[in-house]
Amino acid sequence: MIAFERRQLLAACAVILVAASSPTLAALKSPDGVRTRLRIMNQVVTHTGRLIMAGSYDQLPRESREFTEGAELLRTSIAGEPEAFKARINPLMRRAVLASSDLNAASKRRNPERIRAAHEMFAEAVQHVIVQFPENLRPPAVITRIHR
C-alpha cells in the first residue's frame, strides 16, 4: 500500500513539474503582448471573412500584410520563451503566414470558390496557432468558416 501511495505521489509531482515548465500552462513572459497579437490575428481572420462575403477582394492584400506584420510581432513577443515552445509555435506561424499569402494570391484571381477555400485554410491555420496558447490569452472565438 505504501509503495502504491509513493508511486501516486511521484506521478503527481511529475505532472506538476511538467505543468510548471510548460509555457502553455505556466505564465508567459509577455502575456499582454501575446494576448494583443492573438486578438489581432483573430480580427484579421474575421475581417477577411467579411470582405470576402461582401466581394471586396481588392482589400485582401492589405489584410494579408497586416497579418504578416502581426505574426512577426507575435514572434517577437514569444522570443524569450523556452525553445521547445517556440519550436512548436514557429512552424504553425509559418503555415498561417503562408495561408494568408495564399488567400492574397487567390484574391487576385477573383474566383469566389477559391477565395472561400483559401480563407478556410487561413482560418484553420490561425486557429492552430491560437490554441497553442493558454486559454486566458486567447480571443473569445475564431471564425473557421465563411457562412454562405
C-alpha positions in Angstrom: 0.0 0.0 0.0 2.8 2.4 0.9 4.6 1.7 -2.4 1.3 2.5 -4.3 0.9 5.8 -2.5 4.6 6.6 -3.2 4.1 6.0 -6.9 1.0 8.2 -6.9 2.9 11.0 -5.1 5.8 10.7 -7.6 3.4 10.7 -10.5 1.6 13.8 -9.2 4.9 15.6 -8.7 5.9 14.7 -12.3 2.7 16.2 -13.6 3.2 19.4 -11.5 6.8 19.8 -12.8 5.7 19.3 -16.4 2.9 21.7 -16.0 5.1 24.3 -14.4 7.7 24.1 -17.2 5.2 24.2 -20.0 4.5 27.7 -21.3 1.0 26.7 -22.3 0.2 26.1 -18.6 2.6 28.5 -16.9 2.6 32.2 -17.3 4.2 33.6 -20.4 6.8 36.3 -20.0 4.8 38.9 -22.0 1.2 37.9 -21.8 -0.3 41.3 -22.7 1.7 41.4 -25.9 0.7 37.9 -26.8 -2.9 38.5 -26.0 -3.0 41.6 -28.2 -1.3 39.8 -31.1 -3.6 36.8 -30.9 -6.6 39.2 -30.9 -5.3 41.0 -34.0 -4.8 37.7 -35.8 -8.3 36.7 -34.9 -9.6 40.0 -36.1 -7.9 39.7 -39.4 -9.5 36.3 -40.0 -12.9 37.7 -39.1 -12.4 40.8 -41.2 -11.2 38.9 -44.3 -14.2 36.7 -44.0 -16.5 39.8 -44.1 -14.6 41.3 -47.0 -15.0 38.0 -48.9 -18.7 37.9 -48.2 -19.0 41.4 -49.5 -16.9 40.7 -52.6 -14.3 43.2 -51.6 -11.4 41.2 -52.8 -9.2 44.2 -53.6 -8.8 44.8 -49.8 -7.5 41.3 -49.1 -3.8 42.1 -49.9 -3.8 44.9 -47.2 -5.2 42.4 -44.7 -2.5 39.8 -45.7 0.2 42.4 -45.0 -1.4 43.3 -41.7 -1.5 39.6 -40.7 2.1 39.1 -41.7 3.1 42.1 -39.6 1.1 40.8 -36.6 2.7 37.4 -36.9 6.1 38.9 -36.8 5.1 40.9 -33.7 3.8 37.7 -32.1 7.2 36.0 -32.8 8.9 39.0 -31.1 6.5 38.6 -28.1 7.5 35.0 -27.6 11.2 35.4 -28.3 12.0 35.0 -24.6 10.0 31.8 -24.2 11.6 28.3 -23.9 12.9 26.9 -27.2 10.6 23.9 -27.0 7.6 26.2 -27.0 8.9 28.3 -29.9 9.8 25.2 -31.8 6.1 24.2 -31.6 4.7 27.7 -32.4 7.0 28.8 -35.2 6.1 26.2 -37.8 2.4 26.9 -37.1 3.1 30.6 -37.6 4.8 30.0 -40.9 1.9 27.9 -42.0 -0.6 30.7 -41.0 1.5 33.3 -42.9 1.7 31.1 -45.9 -2.1 30.6 -45.8 -2.5 34.4 -45.6 -0.3 34.7 -48.7 -2.3 32.0 -50.5 -5.5 33.9 -49.7 -3.9 37.1 -51.1 -2.9 35.2 -54.3 -6.4 33.7 -54.6 -8.0 37.2 -54.3 -6.1 38.3 -57.4 -7.8 35.6 -59.4 -11.3 36.7 -58.3 -12.6 33.2 -58.1 -15.1 33.2 -55.2 -14.9 29.5 -54.6 -11.1 29.5 -54.5 -11.1 32.6 -52.2 -13.5 30.9 -49.8 -11.4 27.8 -49.7 -8.2 29.8 -49.1 -9.9 31.7 -46.3 -11.0 28.4 -44.7 -7.4 27.2 -44.8 -6.2 30.6 -43.4 -8.7 30.5 -40.6 -7.8 26.9 -39.7 -4.0 27.7 -39.7 -4.6 30.7 -37.4 -6.7 28.6 -35.1 -3.9 26.1 -34.8 -1.6 28.9 -33.6 -4.1 30.4 -31.2 -4.9 27.1 -29.4 -1.3 26.6 -28.5 -1.5 29.5 -26.0 -3.2 29.5 -22.6 -6.9 29.9 -22.7 -6.9 33.1 -20.8 -4.8 34.7 -23.6 -6.9 33.5 -26.5 -9.5 35.7 -28.2 -13.1 34.7 -27.5 -13.7 33.0 -30.8 -12.0 32.2 -34.1 -14.3 32.0 -37.2 -13.2 29.0 -39.1 -15.8 29.0 -41.9 -17.4 31.7 -44.0 -21.2 31.4 -43.7 -22.5 31.1 -47.2 
